[in-house]
Amino acid sequence: MNAQIKDAPYWVQLLATQTRILQGKYKTRILEAGNQDAPALILLHGTGGHLENYARNISALAEHFHVIALDFLWHGRSQTENYNPEIIPVLVDQIIDVIDQLGLTSTHVEGQSLGGWVAMQLAIQHPERVDRLVLTTTMGYRPDANAIDGFVEPNWAANVPSSIEVLEQPSFENVRTRMSRILANPNRLTDEAIQVRQALYQQPDLAEVQKLFITEYLSGSTIQKHIITDELATEISQPTLVYWGDANRTPPALGQHIAQQVQNGQFYCAKDTGHWAQFESAAVHNEIVTQFLLGKNISAQMI
């Protein structure tokens, strides 16, 4: 299983899937897999990413669920127009648009990094549309002062210059450098993963809107109006799995804290795993997330 996930190219793993553009309120590229009569599961990627971020997870999850992976607005092959620096409310609205376009009543949701931030706001604002929630190395969370011993928020703004550089010069090496920092072991990053990201960043319209997006995301004040606090987290009533990596830049203590703030939380920390946890510990991720979404209790893996 581990070798198969590691070695198979993205689109070998995704041969049984369908990719298309949904045109509702927004233009959204989606990928679907699995039995459409099974419980739905929407996968939300991180900033600068795209639906292929979940290539190592989709087929395994599709054995039990109707999986829908998508490109956020201003990402991948979804629309690049009408950028809004508020970001989070618009992306929440995009997910509701996708749910409505697909005729779904409600769905499980997994969000990684930025996707976790959007997923938390979705669960708070539209609780009737979210069944179970998976937050994988989520961003967008600010714990109360002194709530976590020794916790210091990283200086995300320091990443702006290098993030802009890769959009202006999307060479293979620049993209590799940008993506390597989200893994515990950069040697696990495949050439294919880099090439897919590179091909997308070479689209002029996407590169330009991504410059606006990443600057606001890492250093802006407008998006911060939508941060999740400890008080807001207590409004998340859905069963929630917080999935972390022990080498994530924000430490496992934050993930464990989030799981304790929501009403019905569980926590799992994967070993030898960085920020791109669904990719780097794919086999473990797929097993743990499947168990959780099927209603089983997860034994927390601590470091």
SEMI-152634 format. One line per 8 residues: number of its first residue (from 1); their letters; for each residue x, y, z of C-alpha. Coordinates in steps of 0.02 Angstrom, whole numbers, padded with zeros to 5 digits. Example, Ala and Ser with C-alpha at 12.3 -4.5 7.8 and 13.67 -1.06 7.14 Angstrom:
# SEMI-152634
1	as	00615 -00225 00390 ~ 00684 -00053 00357
END
This chain:
# SEMI-152634
1	mnaqikda	00000 00000 00000 ~ 00136 00125 00048 ~ 00239 00082 -00105 ~ 00089 00093 -00220 ~ 00043 00266 -00156 ~ 00223 00325 -00166 ~ 00265 00260 -00338 ~ 00108 00276 -00443
9	pywvqlla	00094 00439 -00543 ~ -00051 00554 -00501 ~ -00155 00510 -00651 ~ -00126 00324 -00636 ~ -00205 00339 -00464 ~ -00345 00449 -00535 ~ -00392 00348 -00690 ~ -00563 00304 -00619
17	tqtrilqg	-00607 00486 -00584 ~ -00696 00620 -00684 ~ -00639 00801 -00697 ~ -00752 00941 -00756 ~ -00794 01125 -00738 ~ -00947 01173 -00637 ~ -01022 01339 -00690 ~ -01139 01402 -00556
25	kyktrile	-01114 01563 -00463 ~ -00929 01528 -00487 ~ -00823 01433 -00613 ~ -00750 01287 -00515 ~ -00645 01141 -00575 ~ -00695 00982 -00483 ~ -00642 00801 -00484 ~ -00765 00664 -00433
33	agnqdapa	-00731 00484 -00384 ~ -00828 00343 -00304 ~ -01011 00294 -00296 ~ -01120 00448 -00309 ~ -01246 00365 -00193 ~ -01115 00352 -00055 ~ -01095 00490 00076 ~ -01014 00642 -00003
41	lillhgtg	-00841 00702 00047 ~ -00771 00869 -00013 ~ -00582 00894 -00010 ~ -00512 01071 00008 ~ -00329 01106 -00031 ~ -00206 01231 00041 ~ -00151 01402 -00020 ~ -00065 01400 -00189
49	ghlenyar	-00125 01222 -00216 ~ -00253 01130 -00321 ~ -00356 00972 -00318 ~ -00207 00863 -00364 ~ -00143 00895 -00187 ~ -00257 00750 -00140 ~ -00201 00633 -00280 ~ -00132 00507 -00156
57	nisalaeh	-00295 00505 -00057 ~ -00439 00512 -00179 ~ -00445 00331 -00238 ~ -00432 00259 -00062 ~ -00567 00376 00005 ~ -00677 00340 -00147 ~ -00693 00159 -00090 ~ -00816 00222 00041
65	fhvialdf	-00868 00398 -00012 ~ -00924 00504 -00158 ~ -00766 00609 -00163 ~ -00766 00785 -00233 ~ -00599 00875 -00243 ~ -00595 01051 -00310 ~ -00488 01201 -00351 ~ -00525 01352 -00243
73	lwhgrsqt	-00561 01516 -00332 ~ -00400 01600 -00390 ~ -00314 01430 -00387 ~ -00283 01289 -00511 ~ -00405 01291 -00656 ~ -00548 01378 -00567 ~ -00589 01559 -00607 ~ -00455 01692 -00584
81	enynpeii	-00573 01840 -00600 ~ -00653 01945 -00463 ~ -00521 01927 -00329 ~ -00584 01982 -00158 ~ -00459 02014 -00016 ~ -00588 01954 00111 ~ -00548 01781 00038 ~ -00627 01667 00169
89	pvlvdqii	-00812 01715 00151 ~ -00800 01702 -00038 ~ -00721 01529 -00030 ~ -00855 01473 00093 ~ -00985 01535 -00031 ~ -00895 01440 -00171 ~ -00912 01277 -00072 ~ -01098 01308 -00045
97	dvidqlgl	-01113 01341 -00232 ~ -01028 01174 -00271 ~ -01138 01082 -00146 ~ -01293 01159 -00224 ~ -01236 01128 -00404 ~ -01209 00944 -00363 ~ -01380 00930 -00281 ~ -01308 00879 -00112
105	tsthvegq	-01396 00913 00051 ~ -01242 00895 00161 ~ -01067 00824 00151 ~ -00913 00774 00249 ~ -00774 00902 00226 ~ -00586 00887 00240 ~ -00481 01044 00229 ~ -00292 01054 00230
113	slggwvam	-00203 01216 00281 ~ -00306 01357 00200 ~ -00437 01224 00165 ~ -00453 01191 00351 ~ -00484 01375 00384 ~ -00622 01378 00254 ~ -00693 01214 00320 ~ -00704 01282 00498
121	qlaiqhpe	-00797 01437 00441 ~ -00910 01330 00333 ~ -00951 01219 00482 ~ -00990 01370 00591 ~ -01091 01468 00464 ~ -01182 01321 00381 ~ -01186 01182 00512 ~ -01328 01092 00423
129	rvdrlvlt	-01219 01068 00268 ~ -01070 00985 00357 ~ -01084 00809 00428 ~ -00907 00770 00487 ~ -00755 00881 00480 ~ -00570 00840 00454 ~ -00444 00978 00486 ~ -00273 00931 00418
137	ttmgyrpd	-00131 01045 00477 ~ -00258 01186 00471 ~ -00214 01369 00461 ~ -00323 01515 00514 ~ -00328 01477 00701 ~ -00274 01595 00840 ~ -00277 01520 01015 ~ -00305 01630 01166
145	anaidgfv	-00149 01707 01240 ~ -00056 01582 01351 ~ -00179 01443 01307 ~ -00036 01336 01240 ~ 00127 01333 01338 ~ 00268 01405 01235 ~ 00164 01431 01078 ~ 00225 01570 00963
153	epnwaanv	00140 01607 00797 ~ 00267 01590 00656 ~ 00311 01745 00556 ~ 00213 01698 00400 ~ 00245 01868 00319 ~ 00429 01819 00300 ~ 00373 01696 00165 ~ 00298 01830 00052
161	pssievle	00455 01873 -00051 ~ 00496 01691 -00093 ~ 00314 01654 -00132 ~ 00306 01801 -00252 ~ 00470 01751 -00333 ~ 00408 01578 -00380 ~ 00254 01655 -00462 ~ 00361 01776 -00561
169	qpsfenvr	00490 01644 -00606 ~ 00405 01473 -00599 ~ 00557 01370 -00643 ~ 00564 01189 -00590 ~ 00694 01229 -00456 ~ 00598 01378 -00387 ~ 00439 01276 -00374 ~ 00535 01135 -00293
177	trmsrila	00607 01254 -00163 ~ 00435 01327 -00125 ~ 00354 01156 -00104 ~ 00498 01076 -00009 ~ 00464 01179 00146 ~ 00296 01094 00173 ~ 00372 00920 00193 ~ 00466 00842 00338
185	npnrltde	00581 00761 00209 ~ 00596 00861 00047 ~ 00663 00706 -00042 ~ 00486 00638 -00040 ~ 00428 00775 -00157 ~ 00404 00697 -00330 ~ 00451 00776 -00495 ~ 00272 00755 -00550
193	aiqvrqal	00204 00855 -00403 ~ 00324 00995 -00445 ~ 00283 00989 -00632 ~ 00095 01000 -00603 ~ 00117 01152 -00490 ~ 00240 01229 -00613 ~ 00120 01208 -00760 ~ -00016 01297 -00663
201	yqqpdlae	00096 01440 -00606 ~ 00149 01467 -00787 ~ -00029 01527 -00824 ~ -00012 01719 -00824 ~ -00186 01755 -00757 ~ -00165 01631 -00615 ~ 00008 01695 -00570 ~ -00054 01874 -00559
209	vqklfite	-00202 01836 -00447 ~ -00096 01720 -00341 ~ 00022 01866 -00303 ~ -00125 01962 -00231 ~ -00190 01809 -00141 ~ -00027 01754 -00059 ~ 00017 01930 -00003 ~ -00149 01950 00085
217	ylsgstiq	-00148 01773 00152 ~ 00024 01786 00231 ~ 00032 01969 00281 ~ -00135 02057 00254 ~ -00257 02122 00384 ~ -00420 02100 00288 ~ -00417 01909 00294 ~ -00380 01915 00480
225	khiitdel	-00558 01971 00514 ~ -00607 01790 00481 ~ -00482 01705 00596 ~ -00546 01563 00705 ~ -00527 01595 00892 ~ -00553 01480 01040 ~ -00724 01558 01066 ~ -00776 01529 00886
233	ateisqpt	-00709 01350 00888 ~ -00833 01304 01024 ~ -00971 01332 00896 ~ -00908 01187 00790 ~ -01030 01050 00837 ~ -00991 00921 00703 ~ -00880 00772 00746 ~ -00707 00838 00704
241	lvywgdan	-00541 00752 00673 ~ -00386 00862 00685 ~ -00249 00775 00585 ~ -00072 00840 00610 ~ 00109 00806 00566 ~ 00243 00802 00700 ~ 00358 00910 00592 ~ 00225 01038 00546
249	rtppalgq	00286 01217 00571 ~ 00146 01250 00694 ~ 00170 01112 00824 ~ 00055 00966 00866 ~ 00008 01058 01026 ~ -00096 01177 00920 ~ -00187 01035 00834 ~ -00222 00951 00999
257	hiaqqvqn	-00285 01116 01069 ~ -00405 01139 00924 ~ -00473 00964 00951 ~ -00506 01010 01133 ~ -00598 01171 01090 ~ -00726 01101 00968 ~ -00876 01013 01041 ~ -00834 00838 00980
265	gqfycakd	-00652 00829 00931 ~ -00522 00693 00905 ~ -00336 00714 00868 ~ -00208 00615 00771 ~ -00026 00660 00743 ~ 00068 00569 00604 ~ 00253 00536 00632 ~ 00390 00601 00517
273	tghwaqfe	00264 00713 00431 ~ 00262 00897 00389 ~ 00129 01022 00334 ~ 00076 00926 00177 ~ 00018 00784 00289 ~ -00110 00706 00171 ~ 00031 00685 00042 ~ 00178 00639 00152
281	saavhnei	00089 00511 00262 ~ -00042 00464 00133 ~ -00071 00283 00182 ~ -00090 00326 00367 ~ -00197 00476 00324 ~ -00313 00374 00215 ~ -00337 00241 00349 ~ -00365 00362 00493
289	vtqfllgk	-00479 00480 00397 ~ -00583 00336 00329 ~ -00605 00262 00503 ~ -00657 00430 00572 ~ -00781 00467 00432 ~ -00858 00294 00456 ~ -00893 00342 00636 ~ -00752 00250 00725
297	nisaqmi	-00654 00325 00869 ~ -00474 00367 00831 ~ -00335 00325 00952 ~ -00229 00482 00961 ~ -00051 00455 00901 ~ 00060 00567 01005 ~ 00244 00603 00988
END
